[in-house]
Each structure stands twice: as C-alpha cells, then as structure tokens.
Amino acid sequence: MNGEAKSPDKFTIINELARRRGFFWQSYEIYGGVSGFVTYGSLGAKLKQNIERKLRELFVHKLGILEIESPVITPARFLKPQATLAISRNLWLNV
C-alpha cells in the first residue's frame, strides 16, 4: 500500500449525511442498537413513503403483483423487563 487513507465511497458519505440531518438512526440506539433496524425522522419517513408509493405504482398497479405486509419485529430482550414475553408465551401454550 502507498500509505494513503482510503476515501469513503458515495454510499458511506450519503449515509452519514442522512444520519446527521435526522433522516434515520439506529433503532434502540440507547440500548446499544440492533443490526438492521432503523428509526426514521420526519424527513426520512416522508422519503420512505414516497419511495413506497413509487414502488406500488410500478409493481402493484402496472405489473399487477400482489402486495403483502409482514408483522413488525421487536427483539425479545426488549420485552423481557415488562414480562410481556412470558405472558404471550403462556397465552400461546394454553390455546
């Protein structure tokens, strides 16, 4: 290597700018964060809605592909202090 520091790529630059401007940040950040989960600020939420609308126009309305939506995922370790996990587990086992 020639000793020069590698400059960040465009994705990294845009990602850091968006974080600084409050478009999004890592979810559960005060608890150490969880990989793959993000919380959107007001501008980030609006941008996400616009992207979703455009994708729906293309895939659902023009191509006729059916849309599905899956449940929201919350890591179990954040539910344990409220004993929610134990309660829901008991409900499912008693059905």
N, C-alpha and C positions, 0 to 999 in steps of 0.2 A: 504494500500500500504506500501511497505517496504522502501520508500524514495529513491530508486534508479531511476536514469533517464533512460527512455526507449531508447534503441539504435535504430537508424533508420533502416528500412528494406532495402533489397538489391535494390529495385526499386528506393528508395529515394537516396541512395548512387550513383548509376549509373546515375540517372537523374542529380544530382548536378555536378558530374564529367563531363558529356557531356556538360552541360552549361558552366562550367569553361573552357573547351577545345574549345569552339566555335562551337560545332556541331549544336546547335539551341539556340534560345532565344525567349522570348515572343514578338509577333508582336505588333507594335505600342507602344512599351515599353516607349518611351519618352513622350507619351500622357497618360500614366497611364496603358497601356496594355488592351487587350481584352481577356477574357477567351476563351480557346480552339483554339487560333490562334498562330502559331509558324512561325518563320523565320529561315531558315536553312543556316548555314555557308557552306563553300565549302566541308568540310568532311561530314557534315550532309546531304547535297544534294546528294553526291555520295552514302552514305549509303542508303538513301531513294530510289534512283534509283536502286540499287542492290536488295533491298527488293521487289520493284515493279516488277522487271524483273523476280525474282523467283516466285512470286505470279502469274504473267502472264503465265509462263511456266506451272505451275500446273493447274490453273483454266481455262485458255483460250485454251492453246494448248493441254493439256492432257485430261481435262474433257469436253471441248467444251462449256464452259459457255461464254455467250456474255458479252463483256465489254462495259460499258458506262462511260461517264465523265460529271460531272456537272459543272456549272459556278463557278467562283471564287467569294467569298462573301466579300464585304467590308462594314463595319458598316456605316450607314447613317450619323452619326455625323462627320465622317471624310470627307464627301463630301460636307457638308453644306457651309464651308467657300469659296469654289470655285463656289458655286451656281449651281453645276452640278445636284444636286437633283431636283431643281426647273426646270431646262431646260429639263431634261429627263421626268419629270412628265408632263410638257406641251406637249412634243412630243407624249407621250402615250395617253393623253387625246384628242389630235387633230386628231388621226388616224381614 
